[in-house]
Amino acid sequence: MNIHPQTFAAAQAGDPVALEQLLIQLRPDIRRYASYQCRRASAVDDVVQEALIILYRKVGTVQSVSALSKWLLKVVGRLCMLPALVFLRGVEDVRQLENSSHFSKMPVDELRIDLVRALESLPVQYREVIVLRDLQEKSINEIAAQIGTTREAAKSRLHRARALVREYLLPKEAP
């Protein structure tokens, strides 16, 4: 990443030309990070776009030009995990996750490990529907046909599976 410190400082100060230049210069790096970190190639464009929006909004919070690369890696890593978090949390608006106190502070690798453990804890019939829907991106009709059940039963099983994963992942409240 070859960003001139003056361009970075001007972007942080709110100079629109410097900010646009910074976004243009960082786009290839962000795409490379996303291509490496996202499991699904179809998610890369969305992650790049969202990362640029976050950079645009929060460039002033980055401590220095030398910290920018690490910060962007973290942002992209979390964005690559968002599809899983959205279905686990039942969040309709992705922006709600930006302010999430539990998942937003977890290191990405730790979050991935917890997600795998949560999926492994599920009975086979629930794990199967989550994998088919959220990892293989199959429709409810395709899932129902593959597992040999009705559309309504597949939806019900998916709902129950997600609830079990949420229960596993969310922090336990103190009694």
C-alpha positions in Angstrom: 0.0 0.0 0.0 1.6 3.2 -1.2 -0.4 6.1 0.2 1.3 9.5 0.5 1.0 10.8 4.1 -0.2 14.2 2.9 -3.0 12.7 0.9 -4.0 10.7 3.9 -3.9 13.7 6.3 -5.9 15.8 3.8 -8.5 13.0 3.5 -8.8 12.8 7.3 -9.2 16.6 7.4 -12.2 16.3 5.1 -10.7 17.3 1.8 -13.1 15.7 -0.8 -10.4 15.5 -3.6 -7.9 13.8 -1.3 -10.6 11.5 0.0 -11.6 10.5 -3.5 -8.0 10.0 -4.4 -7.5 7.8 -1.3 -10.5 5.7 -2.1 -9.4 5.2 -5.7 -5.8 4.2 -4.7 -7.0 1.8 -2.0 -9.7 0.0 -4.1 -7.2 -2.5 -5.6 -5.8 -3.3 -2.2 -9.2 -3.8 -0.7 -10.2 -6.0 -3.6 -7.1 -8.2 -3.1 -7.8 -8.4 0.7 -11.5 -9.4 0.0 -10.5 -12.0 -2.6 -8.2 -13.6 -0.1 -10.5 -13.4 2.9 -14.0 -14.0 1.5 -14.9 -17.7 1.0 -17.5 -16.8 -1.7 -16.2 -15.0 -4.8 -19.7 -13.6 -5.3 -19.3 -11.6 -2.0 -16.1 -9.8 -3.1 -17.7 -6.9 -4.9 -20.1 -6.2 -2.1 -17.3 -6.4 0.5 -15.2 -3.9 -1.5 -18.1 -1.5 -1.9 -18.9 -1.7 1.8 -15.3 -1.4 2.9 -14.9 1.8 0.8 -18.1 3.2 2.4 -16.7 2.5 5.9 -13.3 4.0 4.9 -15.1 7.1 3.6 -17.1 7.4 6.9 -14.3 6.5 9.3 -11.0 7.6 7.7 -10.7 10.2 10.5 -10.5 7.4 13.2 -7.5 5.7 11.7 -4.5 6.7 13.7 -1.9 6.9 10.9 -1.2 6.0 7.3 1.0 3.2 8.6 -2.0 1.8 10.6 -4.3 2.0 7.6 -3.4 -1.4 6.1 -4.0 -3.3 9.3 -7.2 -1.4 9.9 -8.5 -2.2 6.4 -7.6 -5.9 6.8 -9.7 -6.0 9.9 -12.6 -4.2 8.2 -12.5 -6.5 5.2 -12.3 -9.6 7.4 -15.3 -8.6 9.4 -17.2 -7.7 6.2 -16.5 -11.2 4.8 -18.0 -12.6 8.0 -21.2 -10.4 7.8 -23.3 -12.8 5.8 -22.9 -15.4 8.5 -23.4 -12.9 11.3 -26.6 -11.5 9.6 -28.2 -14.9 9.6 -27.0 -15.8 13.1 -28.2 -12.5 14.6 -31.3 -12.2 12.6 -30.3 -8.7 11.6 -32.0 -7.2 8.7 -29.9 -4.0 8.5 -26.1 -4.6 8.1 -25.4 -1.2 9.8 -26.8 -2.6 13.1 -23.8 -5.0 13.1 -21.3 -2.1 12.9 -22.4 -1.1 16.4 -22.8 -4.6 17.8 -20.9 -4.8 21.1 -20.2 -8.5 21.1 -19.3 -9.6 17.6 -17.6 -6.4 16.5 -15.0 -6.6 19.1 -14.1 -10.3 18.5 -11.1 -11.1 16.4 -12.2 -12.5 13.0 -10.3 -15.8 13.5 -12.0 -16.3 16.9 -15.4 -15.6 15.4 -14.7 -18.2 12.6 -13.8 -20.8 15.2 -16.9 -20.1 17.2 -19.1 -20.3 14.1 -17.6 -23.6 13.1 -18.1 -24.9 16.7 -21.7 -23.7 16.7 -22.4 -25.5 13.4 -20.7 -28.6 14.6 -22.9 -28.6 17.7 -26.1 -28.9 15.6 -27.9 -32.1 14.9 -27.2 -33.3 11.3 -30.6 -32.3 10.0 -30.2 -28.7 11.2 -26.5 -28.4 10.1 -27.5 -29.6 6.6 -30.1 -26.9 6.0 -27.8 -24.1 7.2 -25.0 -25.3 5.0 -27.4 -25.6 2.0 -29.0 -22.2 2.5 -26.3 -20.0 3.9 -23.1 -21.5 2.5 -24.2 -23.0 -0.8 -26.9 -20.3 -1.3 -29.6 -22.7 -2.4 -33.3 -21.6 -2.4 -35.8 -23.0 0.1 -37.4 -25.0 -2.8 -34.0 -26.6 -3.7 -33.3 -27.4 -0.1 -36.7 -29.0 0.4 -36.2 -31.1 -2.8 -32.7 -32.2 -1.7 -33.7 -33.2 1.8 -37.0 -34.7 0.7 -39.4 -32.6 2.7 -41.9 -29.8 2.1 -41.0 -26.2 1.6 -42.6 -25.3 4.9 -40.8 -28.0 6.8 -37.4 -26.8 5.3 -38.2 -23.2 6.3 -39.1 -24.4 9.8 -35.9 -26.5 10.1 -33.8 -23.5 8.9 -35.4 -21.2 11.4 -34.8 -23.7 14.3 -31.2 -24.3 13.2 -30.4 -20.5 13.1 -32.0 -20.1 16.6 -29.8 -22.9 17.9 -26.7 -21.3 16.4 -27.6 -17.9 17.8 -28.2 -19.5 21.3 -24.7 -21.1 21.1 -22.9 -17.9 19.9 -24.5 -15.1 21.9 -23.0 -14.4 25.3 -24.8 -15.9 28.2 -26.5 -13.4 30.4 -25.6 -13.3 34.1 -28.4 -14.7 36.4 
